[in-house]
Structures are given as C-alpha cells and as structure tokens.
C-alpha cells in the first residue's frame, strides 16, 4: 500500500489558504524563546543567588564535618593539574576518602608524562 501526500503535486489554491488552520505554536518553544531573552540583570541576580546557595551548602557541609571530626581539603595535583578533594580525619590527619582516587591520579600523571615524551620526540 502506498501513502502519498495530498499536497505533494497539487497547485496551491489561494481560496483554500484562508480555510486551512494556522499551525499551533508549541508552548515549550515559546518558553525557550522567552528564556533566551532574559535580561543580563536577571542573569546576574541568578548568579548571585546561585553563589548564595553554594555558600550556604558549604557552610552546611562544614558543620557536618565538624560534628564528625573531619575536614575537607581542596588541592591541585601539581603533576597532572587535576583538582583533588580529600576528606581527612581532623584528629589523625589520615585520608578517609579522595576524589579522584590516587590510582586515577597516577594514571593521569603517567599519561601526561607519556604525551610529553611523545611530543618531544616527534618535534
């Protein structure tokens, strides 16, 4: 069975154009367009609200860590340049958890070293 469009080979009739319904505008498309037209002042307000929420969350995390005698450290690994987050026991200094894990950092260091060697040899 073949399916063909009625308008595929027909000649447009100006009298029929007034009878045909207008295409409906999707509400989601309207919202997307309106979201793109947000004023810069509103974007700045949203950014400051986000910063306030971030500060509040950090304070809550700090309170939780203090209750458990733990500390959070943010460090940049010198060899790989990766950002490292460590959860440390405040009393002993032992690392409880590290993100990314030391194995992944070691892999990243080796990869950086190998790429540096490869680039040096190819130049």
C-alpha positions, 0 to 999 in steps of 0.5 A: 500500500502506498501513502502519498501526500495530498499536497505533494503535486497539487497547485496551491489554491489561494481560496483554500489558504484562508480555510486551512488552520494556522499551525499551533505554536508549541508552548515549550518553544515559546518558553525557550524563546522567552528564556533566551531573552532574559535580561543580563540583570536577571542573569546576574541576580541568578548568579548571585543567588546561585553563589548564595546557595553554594555558600550556604551548602558549604557552610552546611557541609562544614558543620557536618564535618565538624560534628564528625571530626573531619575536614575537607581539603581542596588541592591541585595535583601539581603533576597532572593539574587535576583538582583533588578533594580529600576528606581527612580525619581532623584528629589523625590527619589520615585520608578517609576518602579522595576524589579522584582516587590516587590510582586515577591520579597516577594514571593521569600523571603517567599519561601526561608524562607519556604525551610529553615524551611523545611530543618531544620526540616527534618535534 
